[in-house]
């Protein structure tokens, strides 16, 4: 499987290295949709990575799929690859048809947002509002989790059937508000699999954001080390100065911790989404994003903020992703409550993942 993953990563690296450039990033931040880049992503089969083979997807394990997410994040790719993977996974788990090759989204993404669904003439009526939905204006459909009288449901909500209140995160990525009052056909709605609820969707989103943070940090570290080696000050590279070396060492430590957290979270995806594991991983990655992005800009100085340089597309995404699908405070509270509930006898097994 390592050979398969390596080949997938090489394919993704070639695709995003050739398809993402300053012009594409500028166009996306101005509100454009990078159709050529998306076509290349879809043609490579990356969007269906988490969809089972029997449902028409690639059927990859979560660790393999998340390795592709990290590559896209390392290039600050302005497309909803991660969200499309998640939406496809959710729809397929519910037994619903997954639109092929088109951008998809997932809703809700914040803990207190809710949708309701009820039987209606000809199908089901879906109602509700949600905020900060990634890429809502650009998707073909949203995979929506909704509460019904008989339990949780998954609905495939097509574009054009919900109102959009445009908004963006600090990275310029769409994070739109939506309002829904739509009647959907019966084949667009299904009962959610047992155990799948708003909490588990929050957890899968946290897994994805953790991996995106790890990928962006790895790239930001490489840029920063390269700059420190070539930027001459007082007759020598700034990387020779002890203060810079110290900051780079701390940066590298946080990047390594984020990568370890990303791999741990990806494994937890396939193992049942233990909220303690996912929460610890997301919280650690968020901390790494905060500290390391600061060091990156300190070392680069003014050039790190210039439009032409490749650092700020990464750090602005890091600052955004650390807060999405639960920030450090959110997940620290969840992990703390789980530790308290485990009690004195259960704490050590919980920490060591022993049965």
ROFI-124706 format. One record per residue: x, y, z of N, C-alpha, C in turn; residue in three letters; residue number from 1. Coordinates in steps of 0.02 Angstrom, whole numbers. Example, Ala and Ser with C-alpha at 12.3 -4.5 7.8 and 13.67 -1.06 7.14 Angstrom:
% ROFI-124706
<site <660,-284,390>,<615,-225,390>,<660,-165,390>,ALA,1>
<site <642,-112,354>,<684,-53,357>,<645,2,394>,SER,2>
//
This chain:
% ROFI-124706
<site <41,-60,0>,<0,0,0>,<43,63,0>,UNK,1>
<site <104,58,29>,<148,116,29>,<167,135,-43>,UNK,2>
<site <177,85,-86>,<193,99,-156>,<135,134,-190>,UNK,3>
<site <74,111,-176>,<15,143,-205>,<10,215,-182>,UNK,4>
<site <20,226,-117>,<16,294,-91>,<69,338,-122>,UNK,5>
<site <130,312,-128>,<184,352,-158>,<167,373,-229>,UNK,6>
<site <138,327,-267>,<120,343,-336>,<64,395,-338>,UNK,7>
<site <16,388,-294>,<-38,437,-290>,<-11,506,-272>,UNK,8>
<site <34,508,-225>,<63,572,-204>,<102,604,-260>,UNK,9>
<site <140,563,-297>,<178,590,-354>,<131,618,-407>,UNK,10>
<site <76,583,-420>,<27,607,-468>,<-3,673,-446>,UNK,11>
<site <-23,677,-383>,<-52,738,-357>,<-2,795,-357>,UNK,12>
<site <61,780,-341>,<112,831,-340>,<123,861,-409>,UNK,13>
<site <126,819,-460>,<133,844,-528>,<73,887,-548>,UNK,14>
<site <14,863,-530>,<-47,899,-549>,<-50,968,-518>,UNK,15>
<site <-39,973,-452>,<-46,1037,-419>,<14,1083,-431>,UNK,16>
<site <73,1054,-439>,<131,1095,-456>,<122,1129,-523>,UNK,17>
<site <91,1094,-570>,<80,1123,-636>,<17,1164,-641>,UNK,18>
<site <-31,1152,-597>,<-96,1185,-605>,<-108,1244,-559>,UNK,19>
<site <-67,1252,-507>,<-76,1308,-460>,<-18,1356,-467>,UNK,20>
<site <-33,1417,-484>,<18,1469,-491>,<-12,1535,-466>,UNK,21>
<site <28,1588,-461>,<1,1651,-435>,<-59,1677,-473>,UNK,22>
<site <-61,1667,-539>,<-118,1691,-578>,<-182,1654,-559>,UNK,23>
<site <-178,1588,-549>,<-236,1548,-529>,<-259,1569,-460>,UNK,24>
<site <-212,1581,-414>,<-231,1602,-346>,<-263,1671,-346>,UNK,25>
<site <-237,1716,-386>,<-266,1784,-390>,<-337,1781,-418>,UNK,26>
<site <-346,1741,-470>,<-412,1736,-501>,<-463,1707,-451>,UNK,27>
<site <-442,1656,-413>,<-486,1626,-364>,<-505,1675,-310>,UNK,28>
<site <-457,1714,-286>,<-472,1762,-233>,<-515,1819,-258>,UNK,29>
<site <-514,1831,-323>,<-557,1883,-352>,<-628,1857,-365>,UNK,30>
<site <-639,1793,-349>,<-706,1765,-358>,<-713,1718,-416>,UNK,31>
<site <-659,1705,-452>,<-663,1660,-510>,<-660,1587,-489>,UNK,32>
<site <-681,1544,-534>,<-680,1472,-522>,<-627,1441,-568>,UNK,33>
<site <-576,1407,-541>,<-522,1379,-581>,<-544,1314,-616>,UNK,34>
<site <-583,1320,-668>,<-613,1262,-700>,<-561,1214,-728>,UNK,35>
<site <-508,1240,-759>,<-457,1196,-788>,<-423,1155,-733>,UNK,36>
<site <-408,1186,-677>,<-378,1150,-622>,<-426,1097,-596>,UNK,37>
<site <-490,1115,-589>,<-538,1066,-564>,<-546,1008,-612>,UNK,38>
<site <-547,1022,-676>,<-553,968,-725>,<-495,919,-719>,UNK,39>
<site <-436,945,-708>,<-377,902,-700>,<-383,860,-636>,UNK,40>
<site <-407,891,-582>,<-416,854,-519>,<-467,798,-528>,UNK,41>
<site <-523,814,-560>,<-575,764,-570>,<-552,708,-617>,UNK,42>
<site <-517,727,-670>,<-493,677,-719>,<-444,629,-687>,UNK,43>
<site <-407,652,-637>,<-359,608,-602>,<-393,563,-552>,UNK,44>
<site <-458,572,-541>,<-496,530,-495>,<-487,547,-422>,UNK,45>
<site <-458,605,-407>,<-444,622,-338>,<-508,636,-299>,UNK,46>
<site <-559,662,-332>,<-620,682,-296>,<-657,623,-265>,UNK,47>
<site <-650,564,-294>,<-687,505,-270>,<-643,459,-228>,UNK,48>
<site <-591,487,-199>,<-543,446,-162>,<-575,407,-105>,UNK,49>
<site <-623,437,-69>,<-654,405,-12>,<-719,369,-28>,UNK,50>
<site <-739,371,-91>,<-800,336,-112>,<-783,263,-126>,UNK,51>
<site <-820,215,-98>,<-804,144,-110>,<-807,126,-184>,UNK,52>
<site <-770,74,-202>,<-768,53,-272>,<-837,33,-297>,UNK,53>
<site <-876,1,-255>,<-943,-21,-277>,<-989,38,-290>,UNK,54>
<site <-971,97,-265>,<-1011,157,-278>,<-979,200,-332>,UNK,55>
<site <-929,173,-366>,<-898,209,-421>,<-837,249,-403>,UNK,56>
<site <-811,241,-342>,<-753,280,-320>,<-689,240,-321>,UNK,57>
<site <-638,269,-290>,<-572,237,-288>,<-565,190,-230>,UNK,58>
<site <-605,200,-177>,<-603,155,-120>,<-538,157,-82>,UNK,59>
<site <-506,215,-78>,<-444,220,-41>,<-456,220,34>,UNK,60>
<site <-406,199,71>,<-408,207,143>,<-402,281,159>,UNK,61>
<site <-423,300,219>,<-418,370,238>,<-345,394,240>,UNK,62>
<site <-297,356,267>,<-228,380,264>,<-203,395,193>,UNK,63>
<site <-222,352,145>,<-202,364,76>,<-236,426,48>,UNK,64>
<site <-302,432,61>,<-338,491,36>,<-312,555,67>,UNK,65>
<site <-296,553,131>,<-272,614,165>,<-203,635,140>,UNK,66>
<site <-164,587,114>,<-100,607,86>,<-110,651,25>,UNK,67>
<site <-164,641,-12>,<-181,684,-69>,<-204,753,-45>,UNK,68>
<site <-243,753,9>,<-265,816,38>,<-206,859,60>,UNK,69>
<site <-155,827,88>,<-96,864,111>,<-59,895,52>,UNK,70>
<site <-55,858,-4>,<-21,886,-63>,<-58,947,-89>,UNK,71>
<site <-125,942,-94>,<-164,999,-117>,<-155,1060,-71>,UNK,72>
<site <-154,1047,-6>,<-144,1102,42>,<-75,1132,37>,UNK,73>
<site <-25,1091,24>,<43,1117,17>,<51,1165,-41>,UNK,74>
<site <6,1159,-91>,<8,1204,-148>,<-47,1258,-143>,UNK,75>
<site <-82,1260,-86>,<-136,1309,-76>,<-186,1305,-133>,UNK,76>
<site <-201,1245,-156>,<-246,1236,-213>,<-315,1265,-198>,UNK,77>
<site <-338,1313,-239>,<-402,1347,-225>,<-463,1310,-252>,UNK,78>
<site <-469,1246,-232>,<-525,1205,-253>,<-548,1163,-193>,UNK,79>
<site <-612,1144,-191>,<-638,1106,-133>,<-626,1031,-139>,UNK,80>
<site <-564,1010,-148>,<-550,939,-152>,<-568,903,-88>,UNK,81>
<site <-547,930,-31>,<-560,897,33>,<-635,893,46>,UNK,82>
<site <-671,947,33>,<-743,947,45>,<-779,899,-1>,UNK,83>
<site <-756,894,-63>,<-787,848,-111>,<-776,776,-89>,UNK,84>
<site <-715,761,-65>,<-702,695,-39>,<-750,678,18>,UNK,85>
<site <-758,725,65>,<-801,712,122>,<-874,704,102>,UNK,86>
<site <-898,747,57>,<-967,742,34>,<-979,676,-1>,UNK,87>
<site <-933,655,-44>,<-939,590,-77>,<-942,533,-28>,UNK,88>
<site <-899,536,22>,<-898,485,75>,<-965,482,112>,UNK,89>
<site <-992,540,129>,<-1055,542,166>,<-1113,517,124>,UNK,90>
<site <-1118,540,62>,<-1171,517,18>,<-1168,442,6>,UNK,91>
<site <-1107,417,-7>,<-1099,346,-21>,<-1117,304,40>,UNK,92>
<site <-1098,326,99>,<-1114,289,160>,<-1190,283,170>,UNK,93>
<site <-1225,335,148>,<-1298,334,154>,<-1332,298,96>,UNK,94>
<site <-1293,275,48>,<-1322,240,-9>,<-1350,285,-63>,UNK,95>
<site <-1331,349,-62>,<-1355,397,-112>,<-1305,402,-169>,UNK,96>
<site <-1329,419,-228>,<-1286,427,-287>,<-1240,487,-277>,UNK,97>
<site <-1178,478,-295>,<-1128,531,-290>,<-1117,562,-358>,UNK,98>
<site <-1130,627,-367>,<-1116,659,-431>,<-1042,651,-450>,UNK,99>
<site <-1029,631,-510>,<-961,615,-531>,<-925,677,-557>,UNK,100>
<site <-866,688,-532>,<-820,737,-559>,<-838,810,-547>,UNK,101>
<site <-888,824,-506>,<-907,893,-494>,<-893,912,-422>,UNK,102>
<site <-882,976,-409>,<-868,998,-340>,<-929,989,-295>,UNK,103>
<site <-916,964,-235>,<-969,952,-187>,<-951,985,-120>,UNK,104>
<site <-1001,993,-78>,<-989,1022,-12>,<-1027,983,40>,UNK,105>
<site <-1018,1003,102>,<-1048,969,159>,<-1078,1021,206>,UNK,106>
<site <-1135,1005,236>,<-1168,1051,282>,<-1209,1011,332>,UNK,107>
<site <-1215,1036,394>,<-1182,1096,421>,<-1111,1081,443>,UNK,108>
<site <-1072,1133,455>,<-1003,1123,476>,<-989,1153,545>,UNK,109>
<site <-1037,1188,573>,<-1029,1218,640>,<-1075,1182,690>,UNK,110>
<site <-1052,1174,751>,<-1089,1132,799>,<-1161,1151,812>,UNK,111>
<site <-1176,1216,809>,<-1243,1237,828>,<-1291,1247,769>,UNK,112>
<site <-1267,1235,708>,<-1311,1240,649>,<-1348,1174,640>,UNK,113>
<site <-1412,1179,621>,<-1453,1119,614>,<-1500,1125,553>,UNK,114>
<site <-1514,1068,522>,<-1565,1063,470>,<-1617,1013,493>,UNK,115>
<site <-1679,1023,470>,<-1733,977,486>,<-1763,950,421>,UNK,116>
<site <-1785,888,424>,<-1814,856,365>,<-1878,820,385>,UNK,117>
<site <-1927,823,341>,<-1992,791,354>,<-2022,767,289>,UNK,118>
<site <-2063,716,293>,<-2096,690,233>,<-2142,743,203>,UNK,119>
<site <-2142,746,137>,<-2185,794,101>,<-2210,760,38>,UNK,120>
<site <-2259,790,6>,<-2286,763,-55>,<-2231,756,-108>,UNK,121>
<site <-2219,696,-130>,<-2169,685,-182>,<-2099,675,-156>,UNK,122>
<site <-2089,677,-90>,<-2022,669,-65>,<-2013,693,7>,UNK,123>
<site <-1964,737,16>,<-1948,763,82>,<-1937,838,79>,UNK,124>
<site <-1958,872,132>,<-1946,944,137>,<-1888,956,184>,UNK,125>
<site <-1837,991,159>,<-1777,1007,198>,<-1777,1081,214>,UNK,126>
<site <-1769,1099,277>,<-1769,1169,297>,<-1712,1181,346>,UNK,127>
<site <-1689,1244,348>,<-1638,1263,396>,<-1589,1313,367>,UNK,128>
<site <-1546,1338,410>,<-1494,1385,391>,<-1427,1362,420>,UNK,129>
<site <-1374,1382,388>,<-1307,1365,413>,<-1258,1419,389>,UNK,130>
<site <-1206,1428,426>,<-1156,1479,409>,<-1089,1446,395>,UNK,131>
<site <-1046,1483,360>,<-976,1464,347>,<-971,1398,309>,UNK,132>
<site <-1016,1387,261>,<-1013,1326,221>,<-959,1333,167>,UNK,133>
<site <-908,1291,168>,<-854,1297,119>,<-878,1288,48>,UNK,134>
<site <-863,1337,6>,<-873,1333,-66>,<-946,1324,-86>,UNK,135>
<site <-994,1346,-45>,<-1064,1334,-61>,<-1083,1363,-129>,UNK,136>
<site <-1055,1421,-147>,<-1074,1453,-210>,<-1049,1415,-272>,UNK,137>
<site <-1000,1370,-262>,<-967,1338,-319>,<-986,1265,-329>,UNK,138>
<site <-1023,1235,-282>,<-1034,1163,-284>,<-1093,1145,-330>,UNK,139>
<site <-1092,1083,-352>,<-1148,1055,-388>,<-1202,1032,-340>,UNK,140>
<site <-1181,1008,-281>,<-1229,986,-230>,<-1195,987,-163>,UNK,141>
<site <-1237,990,-111>,<-1214,985,-42>,<-1239,919,-12>,UNK,142>
<site <-1196,886,25>,<-1217,829,66>,<-1237,857,134>,UNK,143>
<site <-1301,852,150>,<-1328,886,209>,<-1350,833,260>,UNK,144>
<site <-1330,844,322>,<-1353,803,377>,<-1412,838,410>,UNK,145>
<site <-1468,805,417>,<-1529,837,442>,<-1564,792,493>,UNK,146>
<site <-1597,823,540>,<-1635,788,592>,<-1707,777,570>,UNK,147>
<site <-1731,716,575>,<-1801,700,560>,<-1836,669,620>,UNK,148>
<site <-1900,661,614>,<-1938,632,670>,<-1916,561,686>,UNK,149>
<site <-1890,525,636>,<-1868,456,646>,<-1792,448,646>,UNK,150>
<site <-1756,503,657>,<-1684,499,662>,<-1648,545,613>,UNK,151>
<site <-1583,535,608>,<-1541,577,566>,<-1543,552,494>,UNK,152>
<site <-1546,600,447>,<-1548,585,376>,<-1490,620,339>,UNK,153>
<site <-1472,592,282>,<-1425,624,236>,<-1464,643,173>,UNK,154>
<site <-1454,705,151>,<-1489,730,91>,<-1439,756,41>,UNK,155>
<site <-1453,743,-23>,<-1413,772,-77>,<-1450,834,-102>,UNK,156>
<site <-1424,892,-85>,<-1458,955,-99>,<-1425,988,-160>,UNK,157>
<site <-1460,993,-216>,<-1428,1020,-277>,<-1420,1096,-274>,UNK,158>
<site <-1369,1120,-309>,<-1359,1192,-315>,<-1421,1223,-346>,UNK,159>
<site <-1437,1283,-325>,<-1495,1318,-349>,<-1556,1308,-305>,UNK,160>
<site <-1553,1262,-258>,<-1610,1249,-213>,<-1598,1280,-144>,UNK,161>
<site <-1548,1321,-138>,<-1535,1355,-74>,<-1510,1426,-89>,UNK,162>
<site <-1528,1471,-44>,<-1504,1541,-50>,<-1435,1546,-20>,UNK,163>
<site <-1395,1591,-48>,<-1325,1599,-27>,<-1313,1670,-3>,UNK,164>
<site <-1280,1675,54>,<-1255,1740,79>,<-1179,1736,75>,UNK,165>
<site <-1149,1767,23>,<-1077,1758,12>,<-1034,1783,70>,UNK,166>
<site <-983,1745,85>,<-934,1765,135>,<-869,1728,120>,UNK,167>
<site <-815,1750,150>,<-750,1719,138>,<-711,1713,203>,UNK,168>
<site <-663,1668,205>,<-617,1666,262>,<-558,1711,246>,UNK,169>
<site <-510,1715,292>,<-454,1761,284>,<-410,1741,225>,UNK,170>
<site <-415,1679,203>,<-377,1656,145>,<-411,1672,79>,UNK,171>
<site <-471,1700,82>,<-508,1715,21>,<-549,1658,-5>,UNK,172>
<site <-552,1602,33>,<-592,1545,12>,<-665,1557,29>,UNK,173>
<site <-712,1537,-14>,<-784,1546,2>,<-805,1510,65>,UNK,174>
<site <-838,1546,108>,<-868,1518,170>,<-937,1550,176>,UNK,175>
<site <-985,1524,139>,<-1049,1557,129>,<-1102,1535,179>,UNK,176>
<site <-1147,1581,194>,<-1207,1563,230>,<-1258,1536,182>,UNK,177>
<site <-1299,1488,204>,<-1351,1462,160>,<-1418,1458,198>,UNK,178>
<site <-1472,1465,162>,<-1539,1456,189>,<-1577,1408,143>,UNK,179>
<site <-1608,1358,172>,<-1640,1305,133>,<-1713,1298,152>,UNK,180>
<site <-1755,1294,101>,<-1825,1274,109>,<-1843,1241,42>,UNK,181>
<site <-1829,1177,37>,<-1835,1143,-27>,<-1866,1074,-18>,UNK,182>
<site <-1904,1053,-70>,<-1931,985,-72>,<-1886,943,-117>,UNK,183>
<site <-1861,888,-90>,<-1815,845,-126>,<-1849,780,-143>,UNK,184>
<site <-1832,750,-200>,<-1860,685,-218>,<-1837,631,-169>,UNK,185>
<site <-1876,577,-166>,<-1861,524,-118>,<-1792,494,-128>,UNK,186>
<site <-1767,491,-191>,<-1703,460,-203>,<-1644,506,-186>,UNK,187>
<site <-1659,566,-161>,<-1605,612,-139>,<-1597,613,-64>,UNK,188>
<site <-1635,570,-28>,<-1634,570,45>,<-1630,498,69>,UNK,189>
<site <-1591,487,122>,<-1585,420,151>,<-1570,427,226>,UNK,190>
<site <-1589,376,263>,<-1572,374,334>,<-1496,370,341>,UNK,191>
<site <-1470,408,389>,<-1398,406,401>,<-1379,339,431>,UNK,192>
<site <-1321,312,414>,<-1299,249,444>,<-1295,256,520>,UNK,193>
<site <-1303,201,555>,<-1301,201,627>,<-1236,232,653>,UNK,194>
<site <-1243,279,698>,<-1184,311,728>,<-1162,374,693>,UNK,195>
<site <-1190,388,635>,<-1171,448,598>,<-1217,506,618>,UNK,196>
<site <-1188,557,648>,<-1227,615,669>,<-1185,678,662>,UNK,197>
<site <-1210,733,688>,<-1175,797,681>,<-1105,794,712>,UNK,198>
<site <-1098,757,767>,<-1033,752,799>,<-983,715,756>,UNK,199>
<site <-1004,663,722>,<-958,626,679>,<-939,666,617>,UNK,200>
<site <-986,706,591>,<-969,749,535>,<-918,803,557>,UNK,201>
<site <-927,829,617>,<-878,876,645>,<-810,842,649>,UNK,202>
<site <-810,779,668>,<-747,743,675>,<-713,730,608>,UNK,203>
<site <-751,710,557>,<-719,698,492>,<-692,763,463>,UNK,204>
<site <-727,818,475>,<-701,882,454>,<-637,900,489>,UNK,205>
<site <-633,883,554>,<-572,896,592>,<-514,855,565>,UNK,206>
<site <-528,793,545>,<-475,751,516>,<-447,784,453>,UNK,207>
<site <-491,808,411>,<-470,839,348>,<-430,903,361>,UNK,208>
<site <-455,946,405>,<-420,1009,419>,<-352,995,451>,UNK,209>
<site <-347,945,493>,<-283,927,523>,<-233,909,469>,UNK,210>
<site <-254,870,420>,<-209,851,366>,<-192,909,321>,UNK,211>
<site <-240,954,309>,<-224,1013,270>,<-173,1057,305>,UNK,212>
<site <-180,1065,370>,<-132,1104,409>,<-63,1073,403>,UNK,213>
<site <-59,1007,410>,<6,974,406>,<39,984,338>,UNK,214>
<site <-1,979,284>,<27,989,217>,<51,1060,206>,UNK,215>
<site <12,1109,228>,<32,1179,219>,<93,1196,261>,UNK,216>
<site <97,1168,322>,<155,1182,365>,<219,1152,335>,UNK,217>
<site <214,1093,306>,<273,1062,276>,<300,1106,220>,UNK,218>
<site <255,1132,178>,<276,1176,124>,<303,1242,149>,UNK,219>
<site <270,1271,200>,<292,1334,228>,<361,1328,259>,UNK,220>
<site <374,1271,291>,<440,1259,320>,<493,1256,265>,UNK,221>
<site <478,1221,211>,<527,1216,156>,<542,1285,127>,UNK,222>
<site <490,1326,118>,<501,1394,93>,<544,1435,141>,UNK,223>
<site <531,1428,205>,<566,1468,255>,<638,1447,261>,UNK,224>
<site <651,1383,261>,<721,1359,263>,<759,1382,201>,UNK,225>
<site <726,1376,142>,<759,1399,81>,<774,1473,82>,UNK,226>
<site <728,1513,108>,<740,1585,112>,<797,1600,161>,UNK,227>
<site <799,1566,218>,<851,1579,267>,<920,1561,240>,UNK,228>
<site <923,1514,194>,<987,1494,165>,<1012,1543,112>,UNK,229>
<site <966,1579,81>,<986,1622,24>,<984,1697,39>,UNK,230>
<site <948,1718,91>,<943,1789,108>,<1006,1810,145>,UNK,231>
<site <1043,1856,114>,<1106,1879,142>,<1096,1942,183>,UNK,232>
<site <1121,1942,244>,<1119,2001,287>,<1184,2004,326>,UNK,233>
<site <1215,2063,328>,<1280,2072,362>,<1332,2023,336>,UNK,234>
<site <1328,2010,271>,<1380,1970,238>,<1372,1895,242>,UNK,235>
<site <1315,1870,269>,<1306,1798,272>,<1232,1781,271>,UNK,236>
<site <1215,1718,253>,<1145,1699,253>,<1115,1707,323>,UNK,237>
<site <1052,1729,326>,<1022,1740,392>,<1013,1674,429>,UNK,238>
<site <1014,1619,393>,<1010,1554,425>,<1070,1537,467>,UNK,239>
<site <1123,1575,462>,<1183,1565,503>,<1175,1596,573>,UNK,240>
<site <1126,1640,581>,<1118,1674,645>,<1083,1627,694>,UNK,241>
<site <1106,1628,757>,<1080,1581,806>,<1005,1590,818>,UNK,242>
<site <982,1653,820>,<911,1665,833>,<867,1635,778>,UNK,243>
<site <890,1642,715>,<852,1613,660>,<854,1537,663>,UNK,244>
<site <912,1509,679>,<917,1437,685>,<870,1410,739>,UNK,245>
<site <866,1446,795>,<821,1425,849>,<749,1426,825>,UNK,246>
<site <728,1479,792>,<660,1484,768>,<644,1429,717>,UNK,247>
<site <692,1415,673>,<682,1362,624>,<675,1294,658>,UNK,248>
<site <713,1283,711>,<708,1220,747>,<639,1212,780>,UNK,249>
<site <614,1266,810>,<548,1264,840>,<495,1253,786>,UNK,250>
<site <503,1288,731>,<457,1281,673>,<455,1209,651>,UNK,251>
<site <514,1179,642>,<518,1110,618>,<486,1062,668>,UNK,252>
<site <494,1076,732>,<462,1033,782>,<386,1035,778>,UNK,253>
<site <359,1095,768>,<286,1101,762>,<261,1068,697>,UNK,254>
<site <299,1076,643>,<279,1044,580>,<279,968,587>,UNK,255>
<site <330,941,621>,<332,869,631>,<275,845,675>,UNK,256>
<site <259,884,726>,<203,865,771>,<137,867,732>,UNK,257>
<site <129,916,690>,<67,921,650>,<61,862,602>,UNK,258>
<site <117,841,573>,<115,783,527>,<98,720,565>,UNK,259>
<site <126,711,625>,<109,653,665>,<35,654,684>,UNK,260>
<site <11,713,701>,<-60,720,718>,<-104,704,658>,UNK,261>
<site <-83,726,598>,<-122,713,537>,<-126,638,523>,UNK,262>
<site <-71,604,530>,<-71,532,517>,<-114,495,569>,UNK,263>
<site <-110,517,632>,<-150,487,685>,<-225,498,671>,UNK,264>
<site <-242,559,650>,<-312,574,635>,<-337,534,575>,UNK,265>
<site <-296,526,524>,<-316,487,465>,<-329,414,483>,UNK,266>
<site <-288,386,526>,<-299,318,548>,<-364,312,589>,UNK,267>
<site <-378,364,629>,<-439,365,669>,<-501,368,625>,UNK,268>
<site <-496,399,567>,<-552,402,520>,<-576,332,503>,UNK,269>
<site <-530,288,486>,<-548,220,467>,<-565,176,527>,UNK,270>
<site <-544,197,587>,<-553,155,646>,<-614,174,688>,UNK,271>
<site <-656,219,662>,<-717,235,699>,<-722,306,725>,UNK,272>
<site <-674,349,709>,<-677,420,727>,<-682,431,802>,UNK,273>
<site <-636,401,839>,<-633,413,911>,<-623,488,923>,UNK,274>
<site <-671,522,957>,<-666,594,965>,<-606,616,1006>,UNK,275>
<site <-580,573,1050>,<-521,590,1089>,<-460,594,1043>,UNK,276>
<site <-453,544,999>,<-396,544,953>,<-401,602,904>,UNK,277>
<site <-459,609,873>,<-469,662,824>,<-461,730,857>,UNK,278>
<site <-490,739,916>,<-486,803,951>,<-415,822,970>,UNK,279>
<site <-378,773,996>,<-308,787,1015>,<-267,806,953>,UNK,280>
<site <-280,771,898>,<-244,785,836>,<-259,855,809>,UNK,281>
<site <-323,872,806>,<-343,938,779>,<-316,994,823>,UNK,282>
<site <-321,985,889>,<-297,1037,935>,<-221,1046,927>,UNK,283>
<site <-185,991,920>,<-111,997,913>,<-93,1029,847>,UNK,284>
<site <-128,1012,794>,<-115,1043,730>,<-131,1117,731>,UNK,285>
<site <-186,1136,764>,<-203,1206,769>,<-151,1246,806>,UNK,286>
<site <-124,1218,860>,<-70,1251,896>,<-9,1260,851>,UNK,287>
<site <8,1208,814>,<65,1212,769>,<55,1266,716>,UNK,288>
<site <-5,1270,689>,<-20,1321,638>,<-9,1391,665>,UNK,289>
<site <-30,1403,726>,<-24,1470,755>,<49,1489,765>,UNK,290>
<site <87,1444,796>,<157,1460,813>,<200,1463,750>,UNK,291>
<site <195,1412,708>,<240,1406,651>,<227,1460,599>,UNK,292>
<site <164,1479,588>,<151,1532,540>,<182,1598,563>,UNK,293>
<site <181,1609,628>,<214,1669,654>,<288,1669,641>,UNK,294>
<site <322,1613,653>,<393,1609,640>,<408,1617,566>,UNK,295>
<site <366,1588,523>,<377,1594,451>,<379,1667,430>,UNK,296>
<site <332,1707,454>,<331,1777,434>,<385,1818,468>,UNK,297>
<site <403,1801,529>,<459,1835,562>,<523,1826,522>,UNK,298>
<site <536,1766,500>,<598,1751,464>,<598,1782,394>,UNK,299>
<site <541,1780,361>,<537,1809,294>,<536,1885,294>,UNK,300>
<site <509,1914,346>,<501,1987,346>,<449,2008,295>,UNK,301>
<site <459,2067,266>,<407,2097,223>,<391,2056,161>,UNK,302>
<site <441,2020,135>,<429,1984,72>,<376,1930,81>,UNK,303>
<site <368,1904,141>,<319,1852,153>,<247,1874,141>,UNK,304>
<site <236,1940,142>,<168,1966,131>,<156,1990,60>,UNK,305>
<site <208,1990,19>,<199,2014,-49>,<157,1966,-90>,UNK,306>
<site <119,1993,-138>,<72,1953,-176>,<108,1899,-216>,UNK,307>
<site <168,1914,-241>,<202,1867,-285>,<232,1808,-248>,UNK,308>
<site <245,1816,-183>,<280,1764,-147>,<230,1711,-122>,UNK,309>
<site <253,1649,-117>,<208,1594,-104>,<194,1578,-31>,UNK,310>
<site <216,1621,15>,<206,1605,86>,<136,1622,110>,UNK,311>
<site <113,1682,95>,<50,1704,126>,<-11,1663,104>,UNK,312>
<site <-13,1635,43>,<-70,1590,29>,<-73,1530,76>,UNK,313>
<site <-15,1509,100>,<-13,1454,147>,<-32,1476,218>,UNK,314>
<site <-1,1530,241>,<-13,1550,311>,<-84,1575,321>,UNK,315>
<site <-113,1608,271>,<-182,1631,280>,<-230,1571,283>,UNK,316>
<site <-214,1518,247>,<-255,1457,253>,<-244,1424,320>,UNK,317>
<site <-182,1424,344>,<-170,1396,411>,<-210,1432,464>,UNK,318>
<site <-212,1498,461>,<-250,1537,511>,<-325,1523,506>,UNK,319>
<site <-348,1507,446>,<-419,1492,437>,<-435,1421,458>,UNK,320>
<site <-395,1373,435>,<-410,1302,447>,<-405,1284,521>,UNK,321>
<site <-363,1319,559>,<-356,1301,630>,<-422,1312,668>,UNK,322>
<site <-465,1358,643>,<-527,1373,677>,<-587,1334,651>,UNK,323>
<site <-579,1300,594>,<-636,1266,564>,<-643,1195,588>,UNK,324>
<site <-705,1172,594>,<-720,1106,622>,<-692,1099,693>,UNK,325>
<site <-695,1153,730>,<-673,1152,799>,<-602,1177,808>,UNK,326>
<site <-593,1231,847>,<-526,1256,861>,<-496,1219,921>,UNK,327>
<site <-437,1243,943>,<-404,1208,999>,<-448,1206,1061>,UNK,328>
<site <-480,1263,1078>,<-521,1266,1138>,<-579,1216,1134>,UNK,329>
<site <-610,1212,1076>,<-667,1166,1066>,<-645,1094,1079>,UNK,330>
<site <-591,1073,1048>,<-571,1003,1054>,<-537,988,1120>,UNK,331>
<site <-501,1037,1148>,<-474,1026,1215>,<-530,1013,1265>,UNK,332>
<site <-585,1049,1259>,<-642,1039,1304>,<-671,969,1295>,UNK,333>
<site <-677,946,1232>,<-704,879,1219>,<-657,825,1248>,UNK,334>
<site <-593,833,1237>,<-545,784,1264>,<-546,785,1340>,UNK,335>
<site <-549,845,1369>,<-551,851,1442>,<-612,818,1472>,UNK,336>
<site <-670,827,1441>,<-731,795,1466>,<-726,719,1461>,UNK,337>
<site <-695,695,1407>,<-687,622,1400>,<-640,595,1454>,UNK,338>
<site <-587,632,1469>,<-541,611,1522>,<-575,610,1590>,UNK,339>
<site <-616,661,1603>,<-652,663,1666>,<-701,605,1672>,UNK,340>
<site <-736,590,1616>,<-784,536,1617>,<-750,468,1625>,UNK,341>
<site <-689,461,1600>,<-653,398,1606>,<-635,381,1677>,UNK,342>
<site <-624,433,1718>,<-607,421,1787>,<-535,399,1797>,UNK,343>
<site <-517,390,1860>,<-448,373,1876>,<-426,308,1844>,UNK,344>
<site <-470,258,1845>,<-451,192,1818>,<-451,190,1742>,UNK,345>
<site <-489,234,1711>,<-494,232,1639>,<-449,281,1602>,UNK,346>
<site <-417,327,1640>,<-379,379,1607>,<-318,351,1569>,UNK,347>
<site <-280,309,1602>,<-219,283,1569>,<-236,241,1507>,UNK,348>
<site <-284,195,1512>,<-303,159,1451>,<-327,206,1395>,UNK,349>
<site <-362,260,1413>,<-385,307,1362>,<-326,341,1328>,UNK,350>
<site <-277,360,1369>,<-217,394,1341>,<-177,348,1297>,UNK,351>
<site <-169,287,1318>,<-127,239,1281>,<-166,199,1229>,UNK,352>
<site <-233,213,1225>,<-277,178,1178>,<-279,104,1191>,UNK,353>
<site <-268,85,1254>,<-273,14,1272>,<-345,-5,1284>,UNK,354>
<site <-363,-66,1270>,<-432,-89,1279>,<-443,-109,1352>,UNK,355>
//
